[in-house]
Amino acid sequence: MIGILELIFQVSGVVLLICAIYYYFHFKKIKRKRKLSLVELTVYAVTQIAFLLLGSSFLLLLLDKNY
């Protein structure tokens, strides 16, 4: 169980990093010009899921007494 939670935690951290880099460079250019495209909305959704996975796996790891 702990191994799976640690894997989820690490994968979600990597996904957050990749999406954050993408957000910074891409949305910096188009911030106030237009609505978000399908790709941008997809990146937004993936980032939200990654935040959820990161938070929940971190919380579960904290609650586990063997960690």
TAMOMO-V182511 format. One record per residue. N is the residue number from 1. RES is the residue in three letters. SS is DSSP state (h for helix, s for strand, l for the rest). OMEGA is omega in whole degrees, -180 to 180 (* if undefined). Layout:
# TAMOMO-V182511
n: {N	N}
res: {RES	RES}
ss: {SS	SS}
omega: {OMEGA	OMEGA}
This chain:
# TAMOMO-V182511
n: {1	2	3	4	5	6	7	8	9	10	11	12	13	14	15	16	17	18	19	20	21	22	23	24	25	26	27	28	29	30	31	32	33	34	35	36	37	38	39	40	41	42	43	44	45	46	47	48	49	50	51	52	53	54	55	56	57	58	59	60	61	62	63	64	65	66	67}
res: {MET	ILE	GLY	ILE	LEU	GLU	LEU	ILE	PHE	GLN	VAL	SER	GLY	VAL	VAL	LEU	LEU	ILE	CYS	ALA	ILE	TYR	TYR	TYR	PHE	HIS	PHE	LYS	LYS	ILE	LYS	ARG	LYS	ARG	LYS	LEU	SER	LEU	VAL	GLU	LEU	THR	VAL	TYR	ALA	VAL	THR	GLN	ILE	ALA	PHE	LEU	LEU	LEU	GLY	SER	SER	PHE	LEU	LEU	LEU	LEU	LEU	ASP	LYS	ASN	TYR}
ss: {l	h	h	h	h	h	h	h	h	h	h	h	h	h	h	h	h	h	h	h	h	h	h	h	h	h	h	h	h	h	l	l	l	l	l	l	l	h	h	h	h	h	h	h	h	h	h	h	h	h	h	h	h	h	h	h	h	h	h	h	h	h	h	l	l	l	l}
omega: {-179	179	179	180	178	177	178	179	-179	179	180	176	178	178	178	180	180	-180	179	177	178	178	-174	-176	-176	-176	174	-179	-171	-171	-174	-175	-172	176	-179	177	-180	179	179	177	177	178	177	-179	179	179	178	177	179	176	179	178	180	-179	-177	179	177	179	178	177	178	-178	179	-175	-178	-176	*}
